[in-house]
């Protein structure tokens, strides 16, 4: 099997993949086509079926395993498959474990590192809050370790939420050494909790899609609610401290147009916003480079990064 991460522009696809998503659409000229997202354990790839009614296109649905024949192109800096033929596969033709993307980093190791940072928090109420999530709530721990951080943009794999959270927390830990004005206990707690709502916003693999709760509320609001619920069980949790922690979570996307209900009013909220944005964008760029590792020319314009991208050449 040739994994999606191994494909490059100009390659011919002829293999079995999981159809993660399928949606009918129409071109500006009124011609029907299908948007498809293919998935294996190395990641996902956007794909298009421009002739959905042709004889070589079988009926299939999202979460079906399909044998795909097509070509790999580059569209705005991202690889995209142009599907010519597609066949619905039968059970026994594929091994499901080959189609669930997993972090390249050790999940147990990352989780232990995150627990170490949680234990370094000195404030008793914040430490107990973190313990209530990351040590005592077995259902939360299981979901958090397996969840992705996004559908496709960055860290869209099993362990992605953990990997992203650890990176953001480590960045915030560094900020506290560079800028002593930051309240370390508040910032690290906010960093570890900033995306916990994603375990309820996005369903588990192989679906890895938005839930009804995620569509209606979003992970930012859900996370702030989860923190308030846990805090309510901790005796004498200071109301002002809870409000500041919730504010950091509610403001961690930085701007209203980026999905934040609030913009940062605390310096810790501002630091969290930049740490989250840094990790998300660098991971996005890294994944683009990995998907185009044999390219030496310009990779195309990326909307999230707002630039035409290119690999560094020395």
Phi, psi and omega in degrees: 000135175261115184285157183301323181295340181273347183282150177222167181304134180095348180289156174258127177270135172204080185198177181262134177222163173275131173277102182285326185209144176215131181213131177282144180214175181225136177288171178301335180270005177086012181269128181288147173208174181240130169271129182226143170244120177269149183218142163220188187290348179267353179144203183230163175216132174291143180216157179229140170247103186278343179234070187295343182258011181284158184300335184274006183250108177285159170287134178203165181230170174302141181076008169275153172266130187227144172270125188245137171236128181180192183238149179261123178242174175245127179230113179052044174085002181234139179291143182217138181265134173258103187277126178262321178220149179210135184232133176289128183267155178262156177302137183103344178274351186214160175249112186307327182298340179284353190241008177253112183292135184230145177305141176286346180267156181288120184293318178299316180297317179296319183293320177296322178295320178294319178298323178298319177293322178297319181289342179281350176290131186266327180299125187298318182291317179293321178297317178294324176299313179295319178298321182297330175275301196269353177236329189255332185267093186296323178294318177297314182301314180299314181292318183297318182291333184262346188283156171270168176265349180193167177290309185218337193292308179206149179052041182272057184209165177300129185088358182293322178295317177297314181299315179296314181298317179296317180297316179296318180295320179292322175298316179296323177298319175296316179306322182294330176282327181279331183228084184301345178296337181291138175278103189300314182300316179294314184293315180293322177296316178297320180297317181289335183257356192297330183243016183298335178296345181290340177293341177251341179284322185240132181289163182287166177292150008276352182297304181045055183226166183292134174278170175300317179299321179295320179292318184284320188248318183086156188292334182293310179293317179301315180298318178297323178292319180298319179296317179298320180296314179296318182297330182295341180266357181261118183301135174061032175291121185298124180304320181295321179295318178297317180298318180294320177295315178297321178300317179301319179292314183293338184254009191284353170267358168085315186224151179302320182290347176264006176103001179279126174296332178229154171263154188299126175251341177256149178296328177292324177294321178294317179298318179296318178303313182290324178295316179296315181295319179299309183294319180298316184285322178292322177294320177301313179297317180300316181294324176296316179297319179295325179283348181230037190293344178262004181271141175239358181260187178293142187264350179105171183279135176246127185292322180294317182272350175056045180200156169279125192257155178206145176288148177290133177242126180249000000 
